[in-house]
């Protein structure tokens, strides 16, 4: 299994060759963590101190039970508020009981605490904010995803975590964010093992309905294994099976769809690790402009650059003849909101 870092050399050599049309977007069309068409104007307004578009966006996700998008938007809004929170302060002052404002406030508090050396201590203080967000709309599973992450961070016992997990499932049995939070809790890094991680992910994927992001959950277990560098018996077969499941899930979404973008980026990581070049090349094409910091930030301080290097290396290894016909050097844009 090759090191992803070792592919940077061939990629850099490829960049100096003439380049032709290849699957995927040009470098100058690819951005890191680019917001989708609904989120982009919300972030622009927030930068001007206007919370109204954020309120409307999150209210719409509740009205339509669009929980996957709601969770995704929460992550981006909380990350934005880390450095620019005036719009959120204004929102809370204007509508202190707004369930959407309470959710963003809780998400921001968890994010701030998570990045601190005093994580567990600070997270314990965040509990009431998560409780308030959960009470804001009893149907919403996203506060329970925050509660699951919170429980992991404070090293909650298994029985306490299971109680929260049951509450999350009652609200949305197939919410990807809650399943991912449970998978992280069961990881070898936290309170479980690679074996438990795979077992949970595979069972959830087997039970999930068609089109559910949970069907790609095993690729997260595969990533955890690859990152940990262990060699449990049968792991490579499970990793390839996880990649196959994620490929099938990805095929159900259109090219350049923002919803499965992080899964597709993670899938590329696993496929390249397993030297499945042609399949990785197809996922690079499907990713389109939606390059996500995860997992590339684990490999480099410049995740976009690492993504582009690996994409070029995959073109070289997956289609050497096409790579040699590549056209003039490209420049790439670097731009993102958060």
C-alpha positions in Angstrom: 0.0 0.0 0.0 1.7 3.3 -1.1 2.1 6.3 1.1 -0.1 9.2 -0.1 2.8 11.5 0.6 5.1 9.4 -1.7 2.8 10.3 -4.7 3.7 14.0 -4.5 7.0 13.5 -6.5 5.3 12.0 -9.7 2.6 14.7 -9.4 5.1 17.5 -9.4 6.8 16.1 -12.4 3.5 15.7 -14.2 2.7 19.4 -13.6 5.7 20.4 -15.8 4.5 18.3 -18.7 2.1 19.7 -21.4 -1.5 19.0 -20.4 -4.7 18.0 -22.3 -8.3 17.7 -21.3 -8.7 15.4 -18.4 -11.7 14.2 -16.3 -12.6 16.8 -13.7 -12.3 20.6 -13.4 -9.3 22.7 -14.2 -7.2 23.8 -11.2 -8.5 27.4 -11.4 -12.1 26.0 -11.1 -11.3 24.1 -7.9 -11.6 25.8 -4.5 -11.3 24.5 -1.0 -14.5 24.2 1.0 -16.4 26.2 -1.5 -20.0 26.9 -0.3 -22.9 25.7 -2.4 -25.3 28.0 -4.1 -27.6 28.3 -1.1 -24.9 28.8 1.5 -22.7 31.3 -0.4 -25.0 34.3 -0.2 -25.7 33.5 3.5 -22.0 33.8 4.3 -21.7 37.0 2.3 -24.6 38.5 4.3 -23.1 37.3 7.6 -19.8 39.0 6.7 -21.8 42.2 6.5 -23.4 41.5 9.9 -26.8 40.4 8.5 -28.2 37.2 10.1 -31.5 37.1 8.2 -30.3 34.9 5.3 -28.8 32.4 7.7 -32.1 32.3 9.7 -34.1 31.8 6.5 -31.8 29.0 5.3 -31.8 27.0 8.5 -35.6 27.5 9.0 -36.1 26.0 5.5 -34.1 22.9 6.5 -36.4 22.4 9.4 -39.5 23.0 7.4 -38.5 20.4 4.8 -36.8 18.0 7.4 -33.6 18.5 5.3 -31.5 17.2 8.2 -28.3 16.3 6.2 -28.1 19.8 4.7 -29.0 21.3 8.0 -26.1 19.6 9.7 -23.7 20.5 6.9 -24.8 24.2 7.0 -24.4 24.3 10.7 -20.8 23.1 10.4 -20.0 25.9 7.9 -21.9 28.6 9.9 -20.2 27.7 13.2 -16.8 27.6 11.5 -17.5 31.1 10.0 -18.6 32.4 13.4 -15.3 31.3 15.0 -13.7 34.4 13.5 -16.7 36.6 12.8 -19.6 36.2 15.2 -21.2 39.6 15.2 -24.0 38.4 13.0 -24.7 35.5 15.4 -24.7 37.8 18.5 -27.2 40.1 16.7 -29.4 37.2 15.8 -29.5 35.9 19.4 -30.2 39.3 20.7 -33.1 39.8 18.2 -34.5 36.3 18.6 -33.2 34.6 21.8 -35.5 31.7 21.5 -35.0 31.0 17.8 -34.2 27.3 17.5 -31.9 27.9 14.5 -29.9 30.6 16.4 -29.7 28.3 19.4 -28.3 25.5 17.2 -25.6 27.7 15.7 -24.7 29.0 19.1 -24.3 25.5 20.5 -22.4 24.4 17.4 -20.0 27.3 17.8 -19.5 26.6 21.5 -18.6 22.9 20.8 -16.2 23.9 18.0 -14.4 26.4 20.3 -14.1 24.0 23.1 -12.9 21.2 20.9 -10.0 23.2 19.7 -8.9 24.0 23.2 -6.3 22.2 25.3 -8.9 22.2 28.1 -11.4 20.5 25.8 -13.2 18.2 28.3 -13.6 21.0 30.9 -14.9 23.5 28.5 -17.3 21.0 26.9 -18.9 20.4 30.2 -19.9 24.0 30.3 -21.4 23.7 26.8 -24.0 21.1 27.9 -26.8 23.6 28.6 -26.4 25.2 25.2 -26.9 21.9 23.5 -29.9 21.2 25.7 -31.4 24.5 24.7 -30.9 23.7 21.0 -32.5 20.3 21.4 -35.5 21.8 23.1 -35.8 24.4 20.3 -37.3 21.9 17.9 -38.0 18.4 19.3 -37.9 16.9 15.8 -34.4 18.0 15.0 -31.7 15.3 15.2 -28.8 17.8 14.7 -28.6 19.0 18.3 -28.3 15.3 19.2 -25.4 14.9 16.9 -23.8 17.8 18.8 -24.7 15.9 22.0 -23.0 12.8 20.8 -19.8 14.7 19.9 -20.0 16.4 23.3 -20.3 13.0 25.0 -17.2 11.7 23.2 -15.2 14.8 24.1 -16.0 14.5 27.8 -15.3 10.7 27.7 -18.9 9.7 28.6 -19.4 6.1 29.6 -21.0 3.7 27.0 -24.3 3.7 28.7 -24.6 7.5 28.7 -23.6 7.6 25.0 -26.2 4.9 24.2 -28.9 6.9 25.8 -28.1 9.9 23.6 -27.9 7.6 20.6 -31.4 6.3 21.2 -32.7 9.9 21.3 -31.0 10.7 18.0 -32.4 7.6 16.3 -35.9 8.5 17.4 -35.7 11.8 15.5 -34.0 10.5 12.3 -33.0 6.8 12.1 -30.6 7.4 9.2 -29.1 10.8 9.9 -25.5 10.5 8.7 -24.0 13.0 11.1 -25.3 11.1 14.2 -24.0 7.8 12.7 -20.7 9.4 12.1 -20.6 10.7 15.7 -21.3 7.2 16.9 -18.6 5.8 14.6 -16.0 8.2 16.0 -17.0 7.2 19.6 -16.3 3.6 18.7 -13.0 4.3 17.0 -9.7 3.0 18.3 -8.7 6.6 18.9 -11.5 7.0 21.4 -13.6 4.3 23.1 -13.5 1.3 20.8 -11.4 -0.5 18.2 -11.0 -0.9 14.5 -13.1 -4.1 14.7 -16.0 -2.4 16.5 -15.8 0.6 14.1 -16.1 -1.7 11.0 -18.8 -3.8 12.6 -21.0 -0.8 13.4 -20.4 0.9 10.0 -21.1 -2.2 8.0 -24.3 -3.1 9.9 -25.6 0.4 9.5 -24.8 0.5 5.8 -26.6 -2.9 5.3 -29.7 -1.6 7.0 -29.8 1.9 5.5 -32.3 2.8 2.7 -31.1 3.4 -0.9 -29.5 6.8 -1.3 -28.8 7.3 2.4 -25.3 8.7 3.1 -25.1 6.1 5.9 -24.5 3.5 3.1 -21.0 5.0 2.7 -20.2 4.9 6.5 -17.8 2.0 6.2 -15.4 4.2 4.2 -15.0 6.2 7.3 -14.0 3.1 9.2 -11.6 2.3 6.4 -10.0 5.7 6.7 -9.6 5.3 10.5 -7.8 2.0 9.9 -5.5 3.4 7.2 -4.7 6.4 9.4 -3.9 4.1 12.3 -1.6 1.9 10.3 -2.8 -1.3 11.9 -2.8 -4.7 10.2 -5.8 -6.7 11.7 -6.6 -9.9 9.8 -9.0 -9.3 6.9 -8.8 -5.5 7.1 -7.8 -5.0 3.5 -10.8 -6.9 2.2 -13.1 -4.8 4.5 -11.4 -1.6 3.2 -12.0 -2.6 -0.4 -15.6 -3.5 0.4 -16.1 -0.1 2.1 -14.7 1.6 -1.0 -17.1 -0.4 -3.2 -20.1 0.7 -1.0 -19.0 4.3 -1.2 -18.6 4.1 -5.0 -22.2 2.8 -5.3 -23.5 5.6 -3.1 -21.5 8.2 -5.1 -23.0 7.0 -8.3 -26.4 7.9 -7.1 -25.5 11.6 -7.0 -24.7 13.9 -9.8 -21.3 15.3 -10.6 -20.4 18.3 -8.5 -23.1 17.6 -5.9 -22.2 19.3 -2.6 -24.0 16.9 -0.4 -21.7 13.8 -0.9 -18.6 15.9 -1.4 -16.8 15.0 1.8 -17.6 11.3 1.2 -16.2 11.5 -2.3 -13.0 13.3 -1.1 -12.6 10.6 1.6 -13.3 7.8 -1.0 -10.5 9.2 -3.2 -8.1 8.9 -0.2 -9.0 5.3 0.3 -8.9 4.4 -3.4 -5.5 6.0 -3.9 -4.2 4.2 -0.8 -5.4 0.9 -2.4 -3.9 1.8 -5.8 -7.3 1.7 -7.5 -6.4 4.5 -9.9 -9.1 4.3 -12.5 -11.9 4.4 -9.8 -10.1 7.2 -8.0 -9.9 9.2 -11.2 -13.7 8.9 -11.7 -14.3 10.2 -8.2 -12.0 13.1 -8.8 -14.2 13.9 -11.8 -17.4 13.6 -9.7 -16.0 15.8 -6.9 -16.0 18.8 -9.3 -15.2 22.0 -7.5 -16.1 20.7 -4.0 -12.7 19.9 -2.5 -13.1 19.5 1.3 -10.4 20.1 3.9 -11.1 16.7 5.3 -9.1 14.4 4.8 -6.4 16.4 3.0 -5.6 18.7 5.9 -4.3 15.6 7.7 -1.7 15.3 5.0 -0.5 18.8 4.5 -0.8 22.4 5.8 -2.0 23.2 2.3 -4.9 20.7 1.7 -5.9 22.1 -1.7 -2.4 21.7 -3.0 -2.2 18.1 -1.7 -5.5 17.4 -3.4 -4.3 18.7 -6.7 -1.0 16.8 -6.4 -2.8 13.6 -5.8 -5.2 14.2 -8.6 -2.3 14.8 -11.0 -0.5 11.7 -9.7 -3.7 9.6 -10.2 -4.0 10.9 -13.8 -0.4 9.8 -14.4 -0.8 6.3 -12.8 -4.4 5.7 -14.0 -3.9 6.9 -17.6 -0.2 7.4 -18.4 -0.8 7.9 -22.1 -3.3 10.7 -21.4 -1.2 12.3 -18.8 1.7 12.6 -21.3 -0.6 14.6 -23.6 -1.5 17.1 -20.9 -1.6 20.8 -22.0 0.1 24.0 -20.7 0.7 24.5 -17.0 -2.3 25.6 -14.9 -2.8 28.1 -12.2 -5.3 27.4 -9.4 -7.5 29.7 -7.5 -7.3 29.7 -3.7 -10.4 30.9 -2.2 -12.9 29.9 0.5 -15.1 31.6 3.0 -14.4 30.1 6.4 
